[in-house]
Amino acid sequence: STDRGYNYKWQKVSRNFRLAQPACNECGVVESLNNMVVDHIVPHRGDMQIFWDPNNWQSLCRTCHNKKTARGE
């Protein structure tokens, strides 16, 4: 995962994003910080410009993120 950009810098940035946007963008639930993820709305597929674009991020609870991933999005 580090090779795909999910490194220490991402951990810090995503934590701050989740703090600023604590509600799931899909279901609206507010979970603990550890149960929320920063999701890339448009999959970055290794494109670091898309990866680091905060306009392409949304907060999702793990349940909604897992459903989105299972759909192949």
C-alpha positions in Angstrom: 0.0 0.0 0.0 2.9 2.4 0.6 3.9 2.0 -3.1 0.4 3.3 -4.0 0.8 6.4 -2.0 -0.7 5.3 1.3 2.3 6.4 3.4 2.9 8.5 6.5 2.1 11.7 4.7 -1.3 10.2 3.6 -2.0 9.1 7.1 -1.6 12.6 8.4 -3.6 14.2 5.6 -6.4 11.7 5.7 -6.6 12.0 9.5 -7.1 15.7 9.2 -9.6 15.3 6.5 -11.6 12.8 8.6 -11.5 15.2 11.6 -12.8 18.0 9.4 -15.5 15.8 7.7 -16.6 13.3 10.4 -19.8 12.2 8.8 -20.1 9.5 6.1 -20.9 11.0 2.7 -23.1 8.1 1.9 -25.2 7.2 5.0 -24.5 10.3 7.2 -23.3 8.3 10.2 -20.7 9.8 12.4 -18.3 7.1 13.5 -15.1 7.1 15.5 -12.0 8.3 13.6 -10.8 4.8 13.2 -14.0 3.6 11.6 -14.0 6.3 8.9 -11.9 6.3 5.7 -11.0 8.9 3.1 -12.3 7.5 -0.2 -11.2 8.6 -3.6 -14.4 9.4 -5.5 -12.8 8.7 -8.8 -10.3 5.8 -8.4 -6.8 7.1 -8.8 -5.3 3.9 -10.2 -1.8 5.1 -9.4 -2.3 8.6 -10.8 -0.7 10.7 -8.0 -2.4 13.9 -9.3 -5.8 12.3 -8.7 -4.6 10.7 -5.5 -3.7 14.0 -3.9 -6.6 16.1 -5.2 -8.7 16.9 -2.1 -11.7 17.6 -4.4 -11.6 13.9 -5.2 -11.9 12.8 -1.5 -14.9 12.0 0.6 -15.4 10.6 4.1 -17.0 7.2 4.2 -17.7 4.8 7.1 -16.0 1.5 6.7 -19.4 -0.2 5.9 -20.1 2.1 3.0 -16.5 2.0 1.8 -16.6 -1.8 1.7 -19.9 -1.8 -0.3 -18.4 0.7 -2.8 -15.3 -1.4 -3.1 -17.3 -4.6 -3.6 -19.2 -2.8 -6.5 -15.8 -2.2 -8.1 -16.0 1.6 -7.8 
